[in-house]
Amino acid sequence: MDSSWPNEVYSLISNESIRQISKKQRTDQPGNRHGKIVIHCFKGGHNSPQELAIIEAISIFIKKNLVIFEVMTCDDVKTQRMDEKQLVDWLLDCDIHLIITHLHQNTAELLRWNMSTLMYEVQRLYCHDGYPYRNRLRDPIFLQNKFSYLELIPNITNNTLKVEIRKANCYTDADLCSIKTFIEDIKAEKWMLKLAFVTNSFHSRSAKNYEEILQHLKHYSKVLYGIYPYVMLQPYLLNRKEYKVVVFDGKAQYIATSAKRRGERSFAKDNLEALLNFAEYAVMMLKEKSDDIDCEGIIRVDIMQSNSSHMIVNEFESLEACIWSYA
């Protein structure tokens, strides 16, 4: 087992005693209400495409009054100021749980949730019927634990160094040495610091040199310590163009629309087949490297161009990814 952040958490739920606790929670829950199956669905925005698809799928059961379908949104969590345990308790208080958005979406910073605590709590769903459950609760795409999937496929991603966010800016000598070695070995015009567990490049910072990197790490320590466990350091990609390829069951379907960025240049306009093939290859590599990742459903593969002009995976998305319009 390597030293990546979630492993300590997962090791706690890998033994039989913790699994028995999960099973006991399953048998102790209220169960059916008036002979109906109770489904709790946690989702993002109102009328999200995922929610509409799920309601359509179970509509026959709703019409026959066989199920009770209850929804909680990210806004509900914020309004009720729930903590990590309370949200998972709600998901357990039913017969079937459905999670169709990231549990920490738009809530982690406002409510000062700790991602380590949340990842531990969500493992209580291990033996509870629903989706995801069992090892799918370890899926790094579902968790938005980006370094955990990037390190699985290093040959087709940007060079990445994981730096733990330290309390009170107390970065260790080992942290500083690894940063110096990384930037000396890789060589780049400038650098990008990125958080995992966020969307839309929230809290990303660019840096020209080692000193600026340390200034950004100081900011992360002051503002985000206790929420997010680490930050990723990468060479800044000079071409900002990003293609978002929608893959279903391992097969590329189409290229979704993406917002234009300053400094972007098309690098696959004349060879879209190669782009689609690369997306399929990336998903195939993930499937070979991990049994925890759900590669049979919809995955959006975000592809950029390395500074050496090769296609690379920037990130993967699944829950509530923008996949509904064509490029």
KOLVEX-863855 format. One line per 10 residues: number of its first residue (from 1); for each residue x negated, y, z negated of N, C-alpha, C. Coordinates in steps of 0.1 Angstrom, whole numbers, plus 5000, padded with zeros to 4 digits. Layout:
N
NUM	X Y Z X Y Z X Y Z  ...
This chain:
327
1	4991 4988 5000 5000 5000 5000 4991 5012 5000  4994 5022 5009 4985 5034 5010 4990 5044 4999  4984 5056 5000 4986 5065 4989 4996 5076 4993  5004 5074 5004 5013 5084 5008 5024 5086 4997  5029 5098 4996 5037 5102 4985 5049 5093 4981  5057 5087 4990 5069 5080 4985 5065 5066 4979  5054 5061 4981 5051 5047 4977 5052 5045 4962  5048 5055 4954 5050 5053 4940 5065 5052 4936  5073 5060 4943 5087 5060 4940 5093 5046 4945  5089 5042 4957 5095 5030 4962 5090 5017 4954
11	5078 5018 4948 5074 5007 4941 5082 5005 4928  5088 5015 4924 5097 5014 4912 5110 5007 4915  5114 5007 4928 5126 5000 4931 5124 4987 4938  5111 4983 4939 5108 4971 4946 5109 4958 4938  5110 4960 4924 5111 4949 4916 5125 4945 4913  5127 4933 4909 5141 4928 4907 5149 4935 4897  5143 4940 4886 5150 4946 4876 5158 4959 4881  5151 4967 4889 5157 4979 4894 5168 4975 4904  5166 4964 4912 5177 4960 4921 5189 4955 4913  5187 4948 4902 5198 4944 4894 5206 4955 4888
21	5199 4966 4885 5206 4978 4880 5215 4983 4892  5209 4984 4904 5217 4988 4915 5229 4979 4917  5228 4966 4916 5239 4957 4918 5249 4959 4907  5245 4962 4894 5254 4964 4883 5262 4977 4886  5256 4987 4891 5263 4999 4895 5274 4996 4905  5271 4987 4914 5280 4984 4925 5293 4977 4919  5291 4968 4909 5302 4960 4903 5309 4968 4893  5303 4978 4887 5309 4986 4877 5317 4998 4882  5316 5001 4895 5323 5013 4901 5338 5010 4901  5346 5021 4902 5361 5020 4901 5367 5010 4912
31	5361 5010 4924 5366 5001 4934 5378 5006 4941  5386 4998 4947 5398 5002 4955 5408 5010 4947  5413 5020 4953 5424 5028 4947 5437 5025 4954  5446 5019 4946 5459 5015 4951 5458 5006 4963  5448 4997 4962 5446 4987 4973 5440 4992 4985  5435 5004 4985 5428 5010 4997 5413 5010 4995  5406 5010 5006 5392 5011 5006 5388 5026 5005  5380 5030 4996 5376 5044 4994 5362 5046 5001  5362 5056 5010 5349 5059 5017 5345 5073 5013  5333 5075 5009 5328 5088 5006 5317 5091 5017
41	5319 5103 5023 5311 5107 5034 5304 5120 5030  5291 5120 5030 5284 5133 5028 5279 5138 5041  5282 5151 5044 5279 5156 5057 5275 5171 5056  5271 5176 5068 5266 5190 5068 5277 5200 5070  5277 5207 5081 5287 5217 5084 5301 5211 5087  5311 5219 5086 5325 5215 5089 5326 5211 5104  5334 5201 5107 5336 5196 5120 5323 5193 5128  5314 5187 5121 5302 5183 5127 5305 5172 5137  5297 5171 5148 5300 5160 5158 5299 5146 5152  5290 5144 5142 5289 5131 5136 5302 5127 5128
51	5307 5137 5121 5319 5135 5113 5331 5132 5123  5332 5139 5133 5343 5136 5143 5342 5122 5149  5330 5118 5152 5328 5105 5157 5332 5094 5147  5328 5096 5134 5331 5086 5124 5346 5086 5122  5353 5097 5121 5367 5097 5119 5374 5090 5131  5369 5092 5143 5375 5086 5154 5373 5071 5153  5362 5066 5148 5359 5052 5147 5368 5045 5137  5371 5052 5126 5379 5046 5115 5394 5051 5116  5398 5058 5126 5411 5065 5127 5422 5055 5126  5420 5043 5131 5431 5033 5131 5434 5028 5116
61	5423 5028 5108 5425 5024 5094 5431 5035 5086  5427 5048 5090 5433 5059 5083 5448 5060 5087  5452 5058 5099 5466 5059 5104 5474 5048 5097  5468 5036 5095 5476 5025 5088 5475 5026 5073  5469 5038 5068 5469 5040 5054 5461 5030 5046  5451 5024 5052 5443 5014 5046 5431 5019 5039  5426 5031 5042 5415 5037 5036 5417 5051 5031  5409 5055 5021 5409 5069 5016 5395 5074 5020  5396 5085 5029 5383 5090 5034 5381 5104 5028  5371 5105 5019 5368 5117 5012 5354 5123 5017
71	5354 5136 5018 5342 5142 5024 5336 5152 5014  5323 5153 5013 5316 5163 5006 5305 5169 5015  5305 5183 5015 5295 5190 5024 5284 5196 5016  5274 5200 5023 5263 5207 5016 5268 5219 5009  5278 5226 5014 5283 5238 5007 5290 5234 4994  5297 5223 4994 5303 5218 4982 5293 5215 4971  5282 5209 4975 5271 5207 4966 5266 5220 4960  5264 5230 4968 5259 5243 4963 5269 5250 4954  5282 5249 4958 5292 5256 4951 5293 5250 4937  5293 5236 4936 5294 5229 4923 5281 5229 4916
81	5270 5233 4922 5257 5233 4916 5253 5219 4911  5255 5209 4919 5252 5196 4916 5237 5193 4916  5233 5184 4907 5219 5180 4908 5218 5167 4916  5205 5162 4917 5203 5151 4926 5211 5138 4921  5211 5136 4908 5218 5124 4903 5233 5125 4905  5239 5137 4903 5253 5138 4905 5258 5136 4919  5250 5140 4929 5253 5137 4943 5253 5122 4945  5243 5115 4941 5242 5100 4943 5253 5093 4935  5257 5098 4923 5268 5093 4915 5281 5093 4923  5283 5104 4930 5295 5106 4939 5295 5096 4950
91	5283 5094 4956 5282 5084 4967 5285 5070 4962  5281 5067 4950 5284 5054 4944 5298 5052 4940  5305 5063 4937 5319 5062 4932 5329 5059 4943  5327 5048 4951 5335 5045 4962 5332 5031 4966  5339 5026 4977 5336 5013 4982 5325 5013 4993  5325 5024 5001 5316 5025 5012 5310 5040 5012  5297 5041 5012 5292 5055 5014 5287 5057 5028  5288 5069 5033 5283 5073 5046 5275 5086 5044  5263 5086 5048 5254 5098 5048 5251 5102 5062  5256 5113 5066 5254 5117 5080 5247 5131 5082
101	5241 5135 5071 5232 5147 5071 5221 5144 5061  5211 5152 5061 5200 5150 5051 5206 5155 5037  5203 5147 5027 5209 5149 5014 5205 5163 5009  5193 5168 5013 5188 5180 5007 5190 5192 5017  5198 5190 5027 5200 5200 5037 5206 5213 5031  5198 5224 5033 5202 5237 5028 5205 5238 5013  5200 5228 5005 5203 5229 4991 5190 5228 4983  5180 5222 4987 5168 5219 4979 5162 5232 4972  5161 5242 4980 5154 5254 4974 5164 5262 4966  5177 5263 4970 5186 5271 4963 5189 5265 4949
111	5190 5251 4948 5192 5244 4936 5180 5240 4929  5168 5242 4935 5155 5238 4929 5155 5223 4927  5160 5216 4937 5159 5201 4937 5144 5197 4939  5141 5186 4932 5128 5180 4934 5129 5169 4943  5121 5169 4954 5123 5158 4964 5119 5145 4959  5110 5144 4950 5106 5131 4944 5118 5125 4936  5124 5134 4928 5136 5130 4921 5147 5125 4930  5150 5133 4941 5160 5129 4950 5158 5116 4957  5145 5114 4961 5142 5101 4967 5143 5089 4958  5140 5091 4945 5142 5081 4935 5157 5078 4933
121	5165 5089 4932 5180 5087 4929 5186 5080 4941  5183 5083 4953 5190 5077 4965 5187 5062 4966  5177 5057 4960 5174 5043 4960 5184 5035 4952  5192 5042 4944 5203 5035 4937 5214 5030 4946  5214 5035 4958 5224 5030 4968 5219 5017 4975  5208 5012 4970 5202 5000 4977 5211 4989 4980  5219 4985 4970 5229 4974 4971 5243 4978 4973  5245 4991 4975 5259 4996 4977 5262 4996 4992  5275 4991 4995 5279 4990 5009 5279 5004 5015  5275 5005 5027 5275 5018 5035 5263 5020 5043
131	5261 5033 5047 5250 5036 5056 5244 5049 5051  5230 5050 5050 5221 5038 5051 5221 5031 5037  5216 5019 5037 5214 5011 5025 5202 5002 5027  5198 4995 5016 5186 4987 5015 5174 4994 5021  5166 4988 5030 5154 4994 5034 5156 5006 5043  5168 5008 5048 5171 5020 5056 5170 5033 5047  5171 5031 5034 5170 5042 5025 5155 5047 5025  5146 5039 5030 5132 5043 5031 5128 5049 5045  5138 5050 5054 5135 5055 5067 5130 5069 5066  5117 5072 5070 5112 5085 5069 5119 5096 5078
141	5125 5091 5089 5133 5101 5097 5145 5105 5089  5152 5096 5083 5164 5099 5075 5160 5108 5063  5148 5105 5057 5144 5113 5046 5137 5126 5050  5134 5128 5063 5126 5139 5068 5112 5139 5062  5107 5128 5059 5094 5127 5053 5084 5126 5065  5081 5137 5071 5075 5137 5084 5061 5131 5085  5053 5133 5075 5039 5127 5075 5040 5112 5075  5050 5106 5069 5051 5092 5068 5053 5085 5081  5060 5092 5090 5061 5086 5104 5050 5091 5113  5045 5103 5111 5034 5107 5120 5021 5099 5118
151	5019 5094 5106 5007 5086 5103 5008 5072 5109  5020 5068 5112 5022 5055 5119 5018 5055 5133  5018 5067 5140 5015 5067 5154 5005 5078 5157  4993 5078 5151 4984 5089 5151 4978 5092 5165  4979 5082 5174 4973 5084 5188 4982 5092 5197  4995 5094 5193 5004 5102 5201 5010 5113 5193  5003 5118 5183 5008 5130 5176 4996 5140 5174  4999 5152 5170 4989 5162 5167 4981 5157 5155  4968 5160 5155 4960 5157 5143 4966 5164 5131  4968 5156 5120 4975 5161 5108 4968 5157 5095
161	4967 5167 5087 4961 5164 5073 4972 5168 5063  4975 5158 5054 4985 5161 5043 4978 5166 5031  4983 5178 5026 4977 5184 5015 4988 5185 5004  4986 5179 4992 4996 5180 4982 4997 5194 4976  5009 5199 4974 5011 5212 4969 5009 5211 4954  4999 5219 4949 4995 5218 4935 5001 5229 4926  5002 5226 4914 5008 5236 4904 4998 5247 4901  5003 5259 4901 4994 5271 4897 4982 5272 4906  4983 5269 4918 4972 5270 4928 4960 5262 4924  4962 5252 4916 4950 5244 4912 4947 5233 4921
171	4943 5236 4933 4939 5226 4943 4925 5220 4939  4924 5207 4941 4912 5200 4936 4901 5202 4946  4889 5198 4941 4877 5198 4950 4879 5189 4961  4886 5178 4959 4888 5168 4970 4898 5174 4980  4908 5182 4976 4917 5189 4985 4909 5198 4994  4901 5207 4988 4893 5217 4995 4883 5210 5005  4877 5200 5000 4867 5193 5008 4874 5187 5021  4885 5181 5019 4892 5174 5030 4897 5185 5040  4901 5197 5035 4905 5207 5045 4893 5212 5053  4882 5214 5046 4870 5219 5053 4865 5209 5063
181	4865 5196 5059 4861 5186 5069 4870 5185 5081  4883 5186 5078 4893 5185 5089 4891 5196 5099  4890 5209 5095 4889 5220 5104 4875 5220 5111  4865 5214 5105 4852 5214 5111 4852 5203 5122  4859 5192 5119 4858 5180 5128 4868 5183 5140  4879 5189 5138 4889 5190 5149 4886 5202 5158  4882 5213 5153 4880 5225 5161 4893 5230 5167  4897 5242 5164 4909 5248 5170 4907 5263 5169  4915 5270 5178 4915 5285 5177 4921 5290 5164  4932 5283 5160 4938 5286 5148 4946 5274 5143
191	4952 5275 5131 4958 5264 5125 4973 5267 5121  4980 5256 5119 4994 5257 5115 4996 5249 5102  5003 5255 5093 5007 5248 5081 5022 5246 5081  5027 5234 5079 5041 5230 5081 5045 5222 5069  5058 5224 5065 5064 5215 5055 5071 5204 5061  5071 5193 5054 5081 5182 5057 5094 5185 5050  5104 5178 5053 5117 5179 5046 5125 5192 5049  5121 5199 5060 5128 5211 5064 5130 5211 5079  5139 5220 5084 5142 5221 5098 5139 5235 5103  5138 5236 5116 5136 5249 5122 5124 5256 5118
201	5113 5248 5115 5100 5254 5111 5100 5263 5099  5110 5261 5090 5110 5269 5078 5097 5268 5070  5092 5280 5066 5080 5281 5058 5067 5277 5066  5068 5277 5079 5055 5274 5086 5047 5287 5086  5034 5285 5086 5024 5296 5085 5013 5293 5095  5008 5303 5102 4996 5301 5110 4984 5307 5103  4972 5302 5106 4960 5307 5099 4949 5306 5109  4940 5316 5108 4929 5317 5117 4916 5310 5112  4916 5309 5098 4904 5303 5093 4907 5297 5079  4896 5291 5073 4897 5284 5060 4903 5293 5049
211	4899 5306 5049 4903 5315 5039 4918 5318 5040  4923 5319 5052 4938 5322 5054 4946 5309 5050  4940 5298 5053 4947 5285 5049 4948 5285 5034  4938 5289 5026 4939 5289 5011 4949 5299 5007  4950 5310 5013 4960 5320 5010 4975 5314 5011  4977 5307 5022 4990 5301 5024 4993 5290 5014  4982 5282 5010 4984 5272 5000 4988 5278 4987  4982 5290 4984 4985 5297 4972 5000 5301 4972  5005 5305 4983 5019 5309 4984 5028 5297 4982  5025 5285 4988 5033 5273 4986 5033 5269 4972
221	5021 5270 4965 5020 5267 4951 5030 5275 4943  5030 5288 4945 5038 5297 4937 5053 5296 4940  5056 5293 4952 5071 5294 4956 5077 5280 4957  5070 5270 4961 5076 5257 4964 5071 5245 4956  5062 5248 4947 5057 5236 4939 5069 5231 4930  5071 5218 4929 5082 5213 4922 5094 5210 4931  5094 5215 4943 5104 5212 4953 5099 5202 4963  5089 5207 4971 5083 5199 4982 5070 5193 4977  5067 5181 4980 5054 5175 4975 5042 5178 4983  5043 5181 4995 5031 5184 5003 5033 5193 5015
231	5022 5198 5021 5023 5205 5033 5013 5199 5043  5016 5200 5056 5008 5194 5066 5000 5205 5073  4987 5202 5076 4978 5211 5083 4975 5205 5096  4978 5213 5107 4975 5208 5121 4969 5219 5129  4962 5215 5140 4958 5225 5150 4970 5232 5156  4969 5245 5157 4980 5253 5163 4981 5249 5178  4993 5246 5183 4995 5242 5197 4997 5255 5205  4988 5257 5215 4988 5269 5222 5000 5269 5232  5004 5258 5237 5016 5258 5245 5028 5255 5236  5037 5264 5235 5048 5263 5225 5061 5256 5231
241	5060 5251 5243 5071 5244 5250 5074 5231 5243  5086 5229 5240 5090 5216 5234 5102 5210 5241  5101 5198 5245 5112 5190 5251 5119 5181 5240  5132 5181 5240 5139 5173 5230 5146 5162 5238  5141 5150 5237 5147 5138 5245 5155 5130 5236  5167 5127 5240 5177 5119 5232 5175 5104 5236  5172 5096 5226 5170 5082 5228 5181 5074 5221  5187 5065 5228 5197 5056 5221 5194 5041 5223  5193 5034 5212 5189 5020 5213 5176 5017 5221  5167 5027 5219 5154 5025 5226 5153 5030 5240
251	5164 5035 5245 5164 5040 5259 5167 5055 5260  5158 5062 5267 5160 5076 5269 5172 5079 5277  5180 5089 5272 5193 5092 5278 5193 5105 5286  5188 5115 5280 5187 5128 5287 5179 5138 5278  5176 5150 5284 5169 5160 5277 5179 5170 5272  5179 5173 5259 5188 5182 5253 5182 5196 5254  5191 5206 5253 5188 5220 5254 5180 5224 5241  5170 5232 5243 5162 5237 5232 5160 5252 5234  5158 5259 5223 5156 5273 5223 5142 5277 5229  5142 5287 5237 5129 5291 5243 5120 5298 5233
261	5107 5296 5234 5098 5302 5225 5088 5310 5233  5082 5320 5226 5071 5328 5232 5059 5319 5234  5053 5321 5246 5041 5313 5248 5043 5299 5253  5056 5296 5258 5058 5282 5263 5056 5282 5278  5051 5270 5282 5048 5267 5296 5053 5253 5299  5061 5252 5309 5066 5238 5313 5054 5229 5316  5054 5217 5310 5044 5207 5313 5049 5194 5318  5062 5193 5320 5068 5181 5325 5079 5183 5335  5080 5195 5340 5091 5198 5349 5091 5190 5362  5079 5187 5367 5077 5179 5379 5075 5165 5377
271	5076 5160 5364 5075 5146 5361 5083 5142 5349  5096 5144 5350 5105 5141 5339 5106 5127 5336  5103 5118 5346 5103 5104 5343 5092 5100 5333  5081 5106 5334 5070 5104 5325 5074 5109 5311  5081 5120 5310 5086 5125 5297 5095 5115 5291  5105 5110 5298 5114 5100 5293 5108 5087 5289  5098 5083 5297 5091 5071 5293 5082 5073 5281  5077 5085 5279 5069 5087 5267 5078 5087 5254  5090 5092 5256 5099 5092 5244 5103 5078 5240  5105 5069 5250 5108 5055 5248 5096 5048 5241
281	5085 5051 5246 5073 5045 5241 5071 5049 5226  5073 5062 5223 5072 5066 5209 5081 5059 5200  5093 5057 5204 5103 5050 5195 5099 5035 5194  5094 5029 5205 5090 5015 5205 5078 5014 5195  5069 5023 5195 5058 5023 5186 5062 5023 5171  5072 5032 5169 5077 5033 5155 5083 5019 5151  5091 5013 5160 5098 5001 5157 5087 4990 5154  5076 4990 5161 5066 4980 5159 5059 4982 5145  5058 4995 5141 5050 4998 5129 5058 4997 5116  5071 4998 5117 5079 4999 5104 5092 4992 5106
291	5096 4984 5096 5109 4978 5096 5120 4987 5089  5115 4998 5083 5124 5007 5076 5131 5017 5085  5126 5019 5097 5131 5030 5105 5142 5024 5114  5154 5031 5115 5165 5027 5123 5163 5032 5137  5158 5023 5146 5155 5026 5159 5166 5022 5169  5177 5017 5164 5188 5012 5172 5198 5023 5175  5199 5033 5166 5208 5044 5168 5202 5055 5176  5208 5067 5174 5203 5079 5182 5191 5085 5175  5181 5087 5182 5169 5094 5177 5165 5105 5188  5163 5117 5183 5158 5127 5192 5143 5128 5190
301	5136 5127 5201 5121 5128 5201 5117 5141 5206  5111 5149 5198 5107 5163 5202 5092 5162 5206  5090 5165 5219 5077 5163 5225 5071 5177 5229  5058 5178 5225 5050 5190 5229 5037 5186 5236  5029 5196 5240 5017 5193 5247 5005 5196 5238  4996 5187 5237 4984 5189 5228 4975 5199 5235  4965 5205 5228 4956 5214 5233 4947 5208 5243  4947 5194 5244 4939 5187 5254 4948 5183 5266  4961 5189 5266 4970 5187 5277 4977 5173 5278  4978 5166 5266 4985 5153 5266 4998 5155 5259
311	5008 5146 5262 5021 5147 5255 5019 5141 5241  5025 5148 5232 5025 5143 5218 5038 5144 5212  5041 5136 5201 5053 5137 5194 5051 5148 5183  5060 5158 5184 5060 5169 5173 5068 5164 5161  5080 5158 5163 5088 5152 5152 5099 5144 5158  5105 5136 5149 5117 5129 5153 5129 5134 5144  5141 5134 5150 5153 5138 5143 5164 5127 5145  5173 5126 5136 5184 5117 5137 5197 5124 5132  5198 5126 5119 5210 5132 5114 5212 5146 5118  5224 5149 5124 5228 5162 5128 5218 5169 5137
321	5210 5161 5144 5201 5168 5154 5209 5174 5165  5204 5184 5171 5211 5191 5182 5209 5182 5195  5219 5174 5198 5218 5165 5209 5229 5166 5219  5238 5176 5217 5251 5176 5224 5251 5183 5237  5241 5190 5241 5241 5197 5254 5229 5193 5262  5231 5194 5275 5220 5190 5284 5211 5202 5288  5199 5199 5291 5190 5209 5295 5193 5213 5310
